[in-house]
């Protein structure tokens, strides 16, 4: 399994390798496999799932996998035909607006719940790994080679932020409680920015722990990082769970 997302304290969905999708409606006490998930004859790794109100979920993955559920993960349909690209993450902005990032700087936008799509022009050709929005207009995407992109018009146009790094950035999240952006990557890399995504900082969680992290989850005064290991960071001290 590669990712998990929750609508509330009862409903959640998880996705992973070989097109596996499982869902729960009882707070995780029992899980069921989604049936008839659209498959490719070539590759079927699902790497990310995002959810929004009304039981809607969108999963991304290999061979152009862009799948939607409208019933809390029970059944799924393709939003686009299969193609030779990996979609790595998706942001659901409400009112049918969907923003997708993937390999080679590919970006997609839809304003009608996936009925039609438009390519957005990214200023990079590096693979984009994660995307998140603070509001319908302000969003951030991160990717390989230290790429950070910011949009202020809902994903129509993007501008690059030069942090002077080349480490892979694998996740970005809006931290509402701390009024900041926080991101994770390989070699213990973190990035953060103010609410307007204008002033950026970066560093390493701990010079003695150069693990990679594919997810960052804000939690009050801490941020949890998950990947090669799991730990929490308070902005100064890195506390892996195995210590």
Secondary structure, 3 states (H helix, E strand, C coil): CCEEEECCCCCEEEECHHHCEEEECCCCCCCEECCCCCCCCCCCCEEEEEEEHHHEEEEEECCCCEEEECCCCCCCEECCCCCCCCEEEEEEEECCEEEEEEHHHCEEEECCCCCCCEEECCCCCCCEEEEEECCCCCEEEEEHHHCEEEECCCCCCCEEECCCCCCCEEEEEEECCCCEEEEEECCCEEEEECCCCCCEEEEECCCCCCCCEEEEEEECCEEEEEECCEEEECCCCEEECCC
